[in-house]
């Protein structure tokens, strides 16, 4: 078998069949112990430089927009979603949001790359504490051939642009015949003129005759950086890696002390910010005037509403259905240009309520006064909604202000979880939680927005509400009388 499969067997059956039972443990929640396992599994994958970085440079490598990343928290969140193979950009962004980190597309790519490099090797492992202890006590020298020039570059032992010198010697006298100088590239190759060599062995072999004797030459021992050969530099670095890994495996609290302190401090700061935000949300907006104080101030002639704003509100409230939309647009444009109007509307409930009332008149049609009519959705919004949810290939810049979906979808009594009568939904994607929505006539829709648009176009008008005899009789009589006083009374009753 090329791949080791970890399985859990029922103990009785395993004993009967005479099979070895390998116990599987859950990944540890403790941050220090989890990082020890990360070092172990990175070394098993021959990622020695990454294992060393986890111990010595954790605060540098694990950052998203200046904030430290908790490897343990990240791994458990990805594992709960089915592993890295089930992830996509949208899910990576949701993970960033849950971890209280910046959640743009660039950050999603960064967290994905971080996971792939350092944590992917931890998937499908058994997390046995005995294995961790055994590995720490028997840490062996890194095997020859598992390290290359790029590893030494990334660890900072070598620098790009450094001279690599090969002194070709006479096989008998050992005198230097020629000196060949190459330069180390950022990708770990050796550059000499127009030629590029993948490793020191190929660099040395290119200056020899290719005989069996010269083929056995070790380029790591023949090529020098200053007074030290590459072999000496690599062995010294490998020795340091083993010492670092041993501390990370056997003394995690000491090895990861600075990382644990940083994560703890960051968690406390995040918790403080959340508490402050919750406390601020309980306070009223700046310059807010309570309804009671606003009413008293208005009676004394010192209301927050300016005279010209009052005139604009009155014009808006008396506008007919045809000019209501244009009148509201003019008023909202004026509010943007006048700081005094903005402050008055933001600080007083009265003008805000009056504008909201006209806003709903714009989006909904009614045959007032009740009980002769009922509020119904303005089907004139359907084309605007369709255009917004199905943009052309060349997306135009979205205009500021109100949008059809913002009102129509958000304020309907029907939602994706509370479907209209006769509609049903079926699960399309178990992992992502996507549904198909099926109309009463059998039409399929892959999202709720399109399904709701179809419902608006095809739904029959709902039956009008029948008035209660005792409560609505005075309003009905007043409406039939057609008097001005009766109409005003009806309007006041509706507002109440």
N, C-alpha and C positions, 0 to 999 in steps of 0.2 A: 504493500500500500504506500502511495506517495503522500497521503494526507492522513493525519491521525484524527479519528473521529471520537469525540467524547460523548459517551452515552450513560444514561442512568438506567439501571436495571432494578427490578424488584429483587430484594435481598434473598428471599426464599428461592425464587427461580434461578438466580445466579449461582447459589450454592448447589442446587440440584444439577445444573448443567456444568458445574466446575469451571465457571468463567471468572476472570478477574474483574472486580467492580472498581471503577475509577470514580471516586466521589467528586461531585461538582459543587463548587461554592459560589455564592453570590459575590459580585465585585464589592469591595469594602467601601463603606460610606466615609470612613476616616480619610482625610485628605493625605496625610503623611504616608499611611500604609498603601493607599491607592497609587501614589507616585512611585513607591518602591516597586510595585508590580509593573508599572509603565517602564521603569528602567530594566527590569528583568526581561520583559517581552521585546523591548527594543534590541537588547543584546542578542536575544535568540534569533532575531531577524538580521543580525550583523549590522545593525544601525548604531555603531558605537559612538559616533560623533553626536547623534541625537540624544543617546542615553546620557552622555556627558553634559550636554546642554541642559537637560532636565534638572540635573543636580546643581550645576554651577551657574547657569544663566537663565533660570526659569523666569525671572522678572523681565528679562529682555525679549525672550522668544515668544512668550504667551501674553501678548497685548493686543487689544482692539481699541483703536482710537485713544490710546493713553491709559486705558483701564486694564487691570490684570484679568486674565481668564482663569477660572477655576477648572482645571482639567477633570477633576472628579465629577463636578456638576455637569460639565459639558458631555462627558461620556455617558452618564446615566440618562440624560435627556435624549441623546441620540439613540441609545439602546432601547428606551421606552417607545421610540417611534419605529423600531424594527431594524435599526442598524444603518450604517452609512449608505448601503445600496438602495434604501427606500427614501433617501433624502433628495430634495430638489431646492432650488433657490428660495422658493416661498417658505418652505419648512425651515431652512436655515435662518431665514429672517425671523420666523416665529421663535426659534430657539434663542436668538439674540435678544428679542424682546423680553422673554421670560428671564433671561440672565441680567436684565437691566443694562444692556450694552447698546452702543450705536447700531442701528439696524438698517443701513442702506445696502445697496447691491454690492458696493465695494467691500463692505464689512462682511457680507455673506460669503463672498469669495475668499476673504482672508480667513474666516473661521473654518471654512471647508478645507482649505489648504493646511491649516494648523492641525485639524483632526486627521487628515489623510497622512501627514508626515509623522505625527507622534502617537496617535491613539488608534488608528485603524488596526495596528498589530495586536491590540488587546481584545478584539472581537473573537468570539467563539473560543475562549480560554476557560480553564477550570478554576483559576484563582485559589490554588491550594497553598495555605500558609507554610506547609512543610517544604514545598518546592522553593519558596522564597528563601527560607532559612538555609536550605541545602545549597542553593546557588550562591548565597553570600559567603558561606564558609569555604566553598571550593572554587572561588573565582580564579579562572585560569588566564594565562597570557593570551592576548588576542591572536587568533590564528594568522599565520603568514598568508598574505595575498588577499585578506579581507579589507585592507585599507589602501587608499590610493591618494594621489596628490590633491584631489579635490577635497578629501576629508581633512587633510592638513591645512588647506586653504581656508575652508569654512570654520575651522577651529581657531584660526589666527596664528598657527605655528609658522606657516609660510605666508608670503604676501605676493599678490599678482605683480609681475614685472621683475621679480628677483632673478638674478643670474644663476644658471645651473651649468656647472663646468664639468666636462668629461676630459680627463687627461689620458690620451691613448699612449700606452707604454709598450716598449719592446718586450716580447715574451721571455727573452733570455736575460738581457741586461737590466730590465725593469726601468730603463731610462725613458723619460717622457719624449715621445716623438712629435705629437701634435696636441694642441689644446682646442677643444670645441666648446663654444659658449652658446647656450640657448637661454630663452627667457620663459618664465612661467606665465601661462595665460590664465585669465579668470575662470575658464571652464576646466582647469586642471590638466591641460595639455602643454606640451613643450614646443615653443616656436623657435625655429632657426632659419632665418631668411624667409623663403616662401614655403618651406617645409614645416609640417606640423606632426608631432609624434604623440601617440596616446599615453605612453608611459615611459619611465626611464629605461626599461629593457629594450624597447624599440629604438629609443634615442641612441643607445650605445651600439646596438647591432648594426645600425645604418653606417657606421664608420669602420666596420670590420668585414672580413672576407666571407663570412657566412659559414665557416667551417664548424665542425662539431665542437671544437674547443672554444671557439668564440661564442657559439650559441649558448654555452653553459654560463657565460658571464652574467653576474647579477648586477643589473643596472642601478639598483638602489645602493649598492656598495661602491660602484664606480663613479657615480655622479655626486658632486660636492656642491654645498652651499656654504661659501666661506671655507672654514677649516673642518666642517663636519660633513660626513656623507649623509645622503638621504636615509640610509638604513639606520644610522645612529639617531637621527632626528625622529624617525618613525618609531623606533623602539622606546625612546624616552617618552614620547607622547603616549604610546600604548600602555606603558607602565603607569603613567599618571591616570589614564582612563580606567584601568583596573582598580586602582586605589579609590578613585572617585566613585566608581560603581559599587564597590564593596561597602563604602560608607552609606550610600543610598539604599542598599539592600538590607543592611543590618542595623543602621542607626538613622532611621528616617526622620525622627524628630529633630535631630541635630543637623542632618544634611539639608533638610528643607525648612529649617527654622525661619529664615528671612522671608521665604515665600508664604509660609503659613501666617506670619505676622502681617504681611501686606494684604492677604486675602481677608483676614479678620478685620483689619482696619477699614478696608473698602466696604465690607458688609455692614459695619456699623455706620459708616457714612451714608450708604444707600438707605438704611433703615431710618436714619435721622431725616433725610430728605423726604422720604415718604410720609413720615409723621408731620413734618412741617407743611407739606402739600395738603394733607388731610385737614390740618388745623386751619390753613388758609381758606380751604373750600367751605368751611363752616361760617366764615365771616362774609358780610354783605359786600358787594362791589364798592369801589371807591366812589365817594360823593353820593352814595345811594340815599334816597329820601323814602321813608316808609310811606305806605298808602295813607295812614292817618295824618302824618305830618304834612304830606302833600295836599290832602284835602283841606286841612286847616290853613295852610299857606295860600291856597287858591282862594279861599273865602275872604282872606284879608287883602287880596289883590296883589300878593307877592309870590305867585306861583312860579314854578320852575319853567313853565312853558312860556315862550316869548310870544308876543302879539302876532308876528308874521308866521310863526310856526303854528299858532292856533288857527290862523286863517287858512293855512295850507291843509291842516287836518280837517277843517270844516269842509273845504272844497273836495277833499278826498272822500269824505263820508257821504257827500251828496252827489257824487259822480255816478252817472248811469253805467250800465254794463259795458257799453261800447267804449267809453272813454276812461273807464276805471284803470285799465292796465297802463295806458300812457300816462295818466295822472300820477299813478303810484311810481312809475319809473322817474318822472320829473322830480317827484318829492324825494325819492331816495338819492338821486343825483345831487339834489340841493343839500341833503343831509351830509353827504360826503364833503361838500365844499364849505359848509358852515360849521365851525368848531362849536359854536354856542348851541346849535341845534343838536349836534351829536351828544354833547354833555347833558342837555335837557332830556333827550330821549333815553340816554343811558342811566340817568339818575332818578327818573320819575316813572312810576308804573302807569300813570294815566295815558300819556301819549303813546307809550309802547303797546298798551292794551288796545287803543283805538286803531293804531296801524295794523296790529295783528288781526283785528276784526275785519278791516278792509282787505287785508291779504287773503283771508279765507273767502271773502266775496269774489276775489279775482279768480281763485282756483275752483270754486264750487258755484254751481248755479242753484237758484231756489225760486220757487213760486210762493214767496211770502205774501201775506202773513199766514201762519199756521192756524188751523190744522189742514188747510186746503192743499198744502204742498209739503214736500220733504226735500232734505238736502241730497243731491246726487252728484256723482263725479262728473266734472266737465269733460266730455269726450273730445272736446277740441284740443285737449292736452295730449291725446294719443299720438298724433303725428310728431309732435315735439319730442315725446318720450322715445318714439321709435328712432328718430334721427340721432338722439343723444346716445342711445344704447347700441346703435349700429352705425358707427362713423364710417365715412368713406375711406378708401385706401390711403389717400393723402389727408391725414388728420389735420383739421384746422384747429387753430388756437381756441380753446374753450373760452367763451365769454364769461365775464364776471357776473355775479348776481344770482338770481334764482334759476334753478334747473328743474325740468319736469320730474326727473327721478327723485330729486330731493324732497319733493312734496308728495307726489303721487304714490311712490313706493313706501315712504316712511310713515304716512298717515292713513293708510288703508286699514280697515279692520281685518283684512286677510293678509297672512304672512306665509313664509315657507313652512312654518310649523302649524299654522292654522289655515288650512287650505279652504277655498270656496266649496260650496256643496257640489258633490259629484266628482270633484277632483281627487286624485290619489298620487302617491309618489313611490318610487322603488329605488333601492340602493344601486348605484352604478359603479362606485369605487369604494371598497371597504376601507382601504388604508386612508384615502383622502377624505372620505365622508361625503362624496358627491352623489346627487340624486338625479333621476329623471322624473319630470312632472308630467302626468297624463291627464288630459282634459276629459270631460264627459263624452265627447265625440271621438275619443281615441287618438288625439294629436299628442305627440311626444315633444317635450322641450327639455334642453339640457341645463337650463338655469331658470331661477325663479322670476327674474326680471322679464324674460320673454314670455314665460307662462302667464304672468300677471297682465302683460300687455294684451295677450290673446283673450284673457278673461274679460278685460274691459271692452274689447271690441265685440265679443259674442254674448256677454251676459245680458239677460233681460232685465228691464227696470224692476227694482224691488217693489213690492206692494206698499202703497202709502199707509202711513200710520193712521188708524182710526182714532178720533178723539174720544176721551173719556167723557161721559155725559155730564158728570157733576163739575169737573174741573174746567173743561174747555167751553162750556156753554156761554159764559159771559164773553169770552173772546170771540166766539162765533157770532153772537148777536151784534157785537160791536163792529165786526167786519162786514156783516150784511147791511148794517145801517149805513156804512160808507162815510161816516162822519170823520172829520179831521181829528177830533178829540179821541175817537175810538181807535184810529190808526196809530196815534201817538201812544195811547195806552198799550196797544199791542206791541209796539216797538220796545217800550220800557219793560214790558213783561218778558219779552224775548231776551233782552239784555240781562235781566235779573236771573 
